[in-house]
Amino acid sequence: MVDKASEQQKRARAHFDSARGVPFRMPRFVNRRPGVDQANEGWAHFSTLIAGIGVYGAIGYGLDRLIGTWPILFAIGMVGGCAGAVYLVWIRAKQNASRGSGR
């Protein structure tokens, strides 16, 4: 009984694989919208820049409120956050370019 069922499955599979217009194996990924990857990469870079400035600016603001030196640490935090975010974006862009997904 088991042999009969496995033979039927093999025949059905062979018929499906040999059907006209049906690929033997489906591709893992089909890029239907080629410009979307670059747009997503751009938005990721933009959000990294904004988040770096915002987070380190907020840390500087909080330290300024605690210490009492209002604009000094806030400005240092924003500039440092921008520099760190630019560095992260640069590293990520190099990695994407080496993989070939950034083009």
ABEGO torsion letter per residue (X at the ends): XAAAAAAAAAAAAAAAAABBGBBABBBABBBABAAAAAAAAAAAAAAAAAAAAAAAAAAAAAAAAAAGBAAAAAAAAAAAAAAAAAAAAAAAAAAAAAAGAAX
